[in-house]
Amino acid sequence: MAYNLLKGKKGIIFGALNEQSIAWKVAQRCHAEGAEIVLTNSPLALRMGELNNLAKECDAPVIGADVTSNDDIENLYAKTKEHFGGGVDFILHSIGMSVNVRKNIPYYQNNYEFTHKGFDISALSLHRVLQIALKQDMINEWGSVVALTYIAAQRVFPDYNDMADNKAVLESIARNFGYYYGTQKKVRINTVSQSPTRTTAGSGVKGFDGFINYAEKMSPLGNANADQCADYVVTLFSDLTKMVTMQNLFHDGGFSFTGVTGAVIEQMEK
Ligand SMILES: NC(=O)c1ccc[n+]([C@@H]2O[C@H](COP(=O)([O-])OP(=O)(O)OC[C@H]3O[C@@H](n4cnc5c(N)ncnc54)[C@H](O)[C@@H]3O)[C@@H](O)[C@H]2O)c1
């Protein structure tokens, strides 16, 4: 069901790779709620071609940008301004990648070249996206930026590897930039800390199946899926949440505040 929550709003969605992607679901929901969007992803992701299906469905242009490149982001914003005839009201940052995770290198043996690359893509990119947006006055007053994160930023989840550090910095950038963008332009910036979700990035984490089942058992409401995440993100882009900023918001069925559940105790007693 749609509520026209984003009627008249314009936005940029980073990170839709395929139908499983959280950003894919957010794009569909934004479109259904009346927003106009621009889709962007890395040149490598664009070559896979799946994004074109989403672009057709949402009547959205696709503009490639590697988030580690200032030039690419400047070009993305310039073309988006041309397309909309002005700035945007919301941005979704739904990007993550760790070479150490991909290559199965444990945290205590991390290769720092890989660490730097993952940090640049997964964390520093939020700063880059915001810094260039501020410089080009890309986000309209009372605009909203959401970046996706995971609770391994606060607690240890061994196989999440260096992505835990990346997410800790990502959340810190959202808070700190939230101060400056808030005072200068009334733009709000939040992170949404999502349940484990079956996507390309998610499934890359070692032991993901056991992990997602554990989270399901440890969450009073069960794991939140990507569609539910999209619903939540839409509310954060809407005018109903104008005074929420610099927060890390858990969207995890209660996992983050649960010590233990009956289901887990039962399992341990077996
Ligand atoms: N899946 C989960 O369990 C889960 C849980 C919590 C948070 N998250 C976060 O959600 C976000 C989206 O991930 P997802 O699970 O939808 O997986 P996904 O693999 O569909 O999305 C990750 C995206 O990052 C993009 N990307 C990688 N390198 C890039 C670059 N250099 N420039 C531009 N884009 C680049 C990929 O192309 C891809 O679209 C990530 O921040 C992830 O950490 C995921």
The ligand as a MOL file (V3000), in Angstrom:
LIG
                    3D

  0  0  0     0  0            999 V3000
M  V30 BEGIN CTAB
M  V30 COUNTS 44 48 0 0 0
M  V30 BEGIN ATOM
M  V30 1 N 22.8560 -7.7470 3.7300 0
M  V30 2 C 22.9970 -7.5880 5.0260 0
M  V30 3 O 22.9700 -8.5330 5.8210 0
M  V30 4 C 23.1810 -6.1790 5.5720 0
M  V30 5 C 22.8980 -5.9290 6.9300 0
M  V30 6 C 23.1080 -4.6410 7.4300 0
M  V30 7 C 23.5910 -3.6470 6.5790 0
M  V30 8 N 23.8560 -3.9270 5.2730 0 CHG=1
M  V30 9 C 24.3840 -2.8620 4.4150 0
M  V30 10 O 23.4600 -2.5620 3.4010 0
M  V30 11 C 24.1560 -1.9370 2.3270 0
M  V30 12 C 23.7210 -2.5460 1.0140 0
M  V30 13 O 24.1600 -3.8790 0.9100 0
M  V30 14 P 23.2540 -5.0740 0.3750 0
M  V30 15 O 23.1780 -6.0650 1.4820 0
M  V30 16 O 22.0250 -4.5570 -0.2400 0 CHG=-1
M  V30 17 O 24.2110 -5.7620 -0.7290 0
M  V30 18 P 24.4930 -5.4350 -2.2660 0
M  V30 19 O 25.6760 -6.2620 -2.6080 0
M  V30 20 O 23.2770 -5.6160 -3.0620 0
M  V30 21 O 24.8990 -3.8730 -2.2730 0
M  V30 22 C 26.2070 -3.3840 -2.1100 0
M  V30 23 C 26.4010 -2.3380 -3.1970 0
M  V30 24 O 27.6440 -1.6310 -3.0710 0
M  V30 25 C 28.0180 -1.2870 -4.4050 0
M  V30 26 N 29.4240 -0.8790 -4.5110 0
M  V30 27 C 30.5240 -1.6270 -4.2120 0
M  V30 28 N 31.6420 -0.9400 -4.5310 0
M  V30 29 C 31.2290 0.2610 -5.0350 0
M  V30 30 C 31.9220 1.3960 -5.5440 0
M  V30 31 N 33.2590 1.4480 -5.6060 0
M  V30 32 N 31.1850 2.4540 -5.9840 0
M  V30 33 C 29.8300 2.4370 -5.9450 0
M  V30 34 N 29.1150 1.3880 -5.4590 0
M  V30 35 C 29.8150 0.3090 -5.0220 0
M  V30 36 C 27.7470 -2.5950 -5.1480 0
M  V30 37 O 27.7880 -2.4490 -6.5480 0
M  V30 38 C 26.3900 -2.9490 -4.6140 0
M  V30 39 O 25.3630 -2.3710 -5.3830 0
M  V30 40 C 25.6460 -2.0680 2.6430 0
M  V30 41 O 26.0960 -0.8850 3.2600 0
M  V30 42 C 25.6400 -3.2060 3.6430 0
M  V30 43 O 26.7960 -3.2150 4.4540 0
M  V30 44 C 23.6450 -5.1670 4.7460 0
M  V30 END ATOM
M  V30 BEGIN BOND
M  V30 1 1 1 2
M  V30 2 2 2 3
M  V30 3 1 2 4
M  V30 4 1 4 5
M  V30 5 2 4 44
M  V30 6 2 5 6
M  V30 7 1 6 7
M  V30 8 2 7 8
M  V30 9 1 8 9
M  V30 10 1 8 44
M  V30 11 1 9 10
M  V30 12 1 9 42
M  V30 13 1 10 11
M  V30 14 1 11 12
M  V30 15 1 11 40
M  V30 16 1 12 13
M  V30 17 1 13 14
M  V30 18 2 14 15
M  V30 19 1 14 16
M  V30 20 1 14 17
M  V30 21 1 17 18
M  V30 22 2 18 19
M  V30 23 1 18 20
M  V30 24 1 18 21
M  V30 25 1 21 22
M  V30 26 1 22 23
M  V30 27 1 23 24
M  V30 28 1 23 38
M  V30 29 1 24 25
M  V30 30 1 25 26
M  V30 31 1 25 36
M  V30 32 1 26 27
M  V30 33 1 26 35
M  V30 34 2 27 28
M  V30 35 1 28 29
M  V30 36 1 29 30
M  V30 37 2 29 35
M  V30 38 1 30 31
M  V30 39 2 30 32
M  V30 40 1 32 33
M  V30 41 2 33 34
M  V30 42 1 34 35
M  V30 43 1 36 37
M  V30 44 1 36 38
M  V30 45 1 38 39
M  V30 46 1 40 41
M  V30 47 1 40 42
M  V30 48 1 42 43
M  V30 END BOND
M  V30 END CTAB
M  END
